[in-house]
Amino acid sequence: MKDFIVLDLETPNGKCDSISSIGIVVVKDNRKVDEIYSLINPEDEFDDFNIMLTGIHPEDVVDAPTFQDYWSEIDDIVTDNVIVGQNITFDLGVISKSLARYDMGIPSFKYYCTLRAAKRNIESESYKLEYMVTHILKKNYDAHNALADAQVTYDLYNYLGNYEKNRSNHLKYYSYRSSRAKRDFDRNIDLDLNYLYGLIQKFKYSQEVSDNHFQLLVNWFENNNFDLNHDLLKYLHLKLQYIIEKGQINPNDAKCLLTNFMLIKRSPLYKPAILLLSALQGIIDSILCYETLKEEDVEFLDKWTTANNINDKSMKEFYKQLEKTEETGDYGEFRSYLLDFSIFLSDYLNKYR
């Protein structure tokens, strides 16, 4: 935690999907090296409460950049750093929903929350930032100014260092999930969603992403254009869009894809075994993207198939070959088998589409 940013933003209304100002403090090698502030034209209505709270009026932002325009200036600094903030998941949710308003790719974020840290370590009547600054830090400041809030949050972060020496134990990953994301979409896509689930499972045990593996994600994205009016599908689409536009997948993105994307085990159209086979094909194809098969790949296949118990006759030979490989350690022979098995699965599953 020597390099990070402290972020705060203000909103024009209670919908929490638009922004009226952003403040950022940049820290390198534990030293404040820069401060960034901008008013943002939210292209949205202002509530009287928010105007009173932030002091930002509609006329103040007429000539300010929109979030769509301003994001390119802060994208890298926000996504390439740990983000520190007071109740920072609120801010990250607003950023995610604001990007979604403009149909822009949504990144994942790595963060450290000073609100949670304060609750872990300090007895206080209130954990609101303004109260803590006044009563714990003994300071006065311009509350609800985004940059001023970021500045005192940095001071609070430093104060909490007296109690919490190893910050890395409390770093979290954030990727926005809509609370309205029910699975009331066209369930014909369940096999394709499970295949995508399989493609990202390798990230559970490996940080390596080959060009071929990344290309499989690109191919899936380009071949699966779903109903973007549905929250679950829209946010999935925009998260993948962000990764593909950047041309790489970092550990933050991989971690959040894993935690936000669940295996579909039940569907009104497909038997459980068929759904699992589609996920298994994705896992196998991601493994085959790499030149050599490793022991960790075989161990993961064994662990995953054992946990999911795919009850289908097509798996009989697979289990036999997997067991043989674990006994002999002949990963080259098993890789050749997996190549043939993936082709078989493609033909087999296409019968159900």
C-alpha positions, -999 to +999 in steps of 0.1 A: +000+000+000+027+025-009+010+035-041-027+042-042-053+069-049-079+084-025-112+091-043-145+108-036-173+120-057-206+139-055-239+132-071-266+155-084-296+134-072-306+103-054-305+079-083-267+074-079-260+069-116-246+103-124-218+125-110-214+162-104-178+163-092-148+141-086-118+145-063-087+123-063-055+124-042-026+105-058-001+088-035+032+073-046+057+057-022+035+069+007+037+105-004+010+127-018+022+136-053-009+150-070-045+162-066-071+160-093-105+178-092-132+185-117-168+194-118-188+170-140-218+178-161-241+149-151-266+155-180-292+147-153-315+166-130-304+181-097-323+174-065-326+203-040-312+181-013-280+174-033-276+211-042-278+220-005-254+193+004-227+198-022-232+235-031-231+225-068-259+240-089-269+231-125-255+263-138-221+255-123-216+225-145-229+238-179-193+241-193-179+211-173-170+179-191-195+151-191-185+119-173-183+102-207-157+127-218-139+129-185-135+092-179-107+089-205-086+113-183-089+092-152-095+057-164-059+044-161-052+061-127-085+047-113-082+012-126-045+007-122-044+016-085-058+005-052-086+030-045-090+042-009-122+059+002-147+063+030-176+039+022-158+036-012-181+009-026-208+036-029-185+057-051-175+026-072-211+017-077-219+053-089-189+051-113-201+017-126-237+028-131-226+061-147-205+042-172-235+020-179-256+050-187-233+058-216-229+021-226-192+023-218-172-007-206-172-012-168-139-021-150-134-039-118-117-022-089-093-030-060-101-010-029-095-003+007-124+011+027-115+036+055-151+032+069-146-005+075-111+001+088-124+026+113-152+003+125-126-025+129-103-004+151-119+027+166-148+032+191-168+061+178-204+074+182-205+079+144-184+067+115-195+093+091-166+111+075-175+146+088-179+133+124-146+114+123-127+143+109-141+167+135-139+144+166-111+120+158-087+140+136-098+173+152-099+192+119-123+215+101-128+212+064-152+219+035-174+188+038-190+174+006-165+190-016-151+160-035-115+170-033-117+181+003-134+148+012-106+129-005-079+150+013-093+143+048-099+106+039-062+105+032-056+119+066-079+094+081-062+066+062-028+077+077-044+079+112-057+044+109-022+032+101-016+034+138-039+005+143-036-014+110-001-021+098-008-046+071-034-030+048-030-058+022-050-082+044-080-059+040-079-052+002-111-061-016-123-064-052-154-046-064-175-053-095-210-038-097-239-062-095-275-051-101-299-060-073-326-064-100-307-089-121-332-118-121-327-146-146-359-137-166-341-136-199-342-159-229-328-191-214-316-204-248-283-187-239-278-208-208-253-231-225-233-201-238-232-185-204-220-217-188-193-220-215-181-185-206-181-195-169-158-224-179-135-201-199-127-180-168-122-208-143-085-211-150-081-177-133-088-194-100-054-210-100-033-191-126-026-154-132-013-162-167-034-153-196-022-164-230-031-146-262-051-176-273-071-176-241-078-139-244-089-144-280-114-170-268-130-144-246-130-119-275-147-145-297-173-153-271-180-116-267-184-109-304-206-140-310-230-134-281-250-102-284-277-105-258-306-083-246-289-053-232-321-041-216-317-069-191-295-058-161-276-090-157-267-093-193-260-056-198-235-055-169-218-087-180-215-073-215-201-040-204-175-057-180-163-079-209-164-049-232-140-030-209-115-059-208-116-064-245-112-027-253-081-026-231-067-056-248-058-074-217-072-089-185-056-080-152-059-098-118-086-074-107-108-081-137-102-119-134-110-119-097-143-100-102-154-121-132-149-152-110-168-138-080-197-122-101-203-150-126-221-181-112-225-215-128-260-221-141-269-256-128-306-254-135-324-243-166-360-247-180-345-258-213-315-280-205-307-309-182-282-303-154-256-326-171-258-307-204-252-274-186-222-288-167-208-302-199-209-268-215-190-253-186-165-282-187-159-275-224-151-239-215-126-251-189-110-275-213-107-250-241-091-225-217-065-251-207-058-260-243-049-224-250-015-230-234+013-250-251+017-275-223-006-292-199+004-287-163-002-307-131-023-278-117-046-281-148-052-318-142-057-313-104-083-286-112-101-308-137-103-336-111-115-312-084-141-295-105-156-327-121-156-344-087-175-315-071-200-313-099-205-350-106-215-348-143-239-377-148-236-383-185-224-413-205-200-391-224-179-387-193-171-423-188-139-423-209-130-388-196-129-401-160-108-431-171-083-409-189-081-384-160-074-412-135-048-427-158-030-394-161-029-388-124-013-422-120+013-419-149+019-382-151+017-383-189+003-349-194+012-348-232-010-378-239-039-364-218-036-331-236-041-349-269-071-366-255-086-333-243-082-319-279-104-347-292-128-345-263-134-308-268-143-314-305-166-342-294-183-319-268-188-292-295-207-317-317-225-332-288-237-300-273-247-285-307-275-311-308-291-293-278-289-258-292 
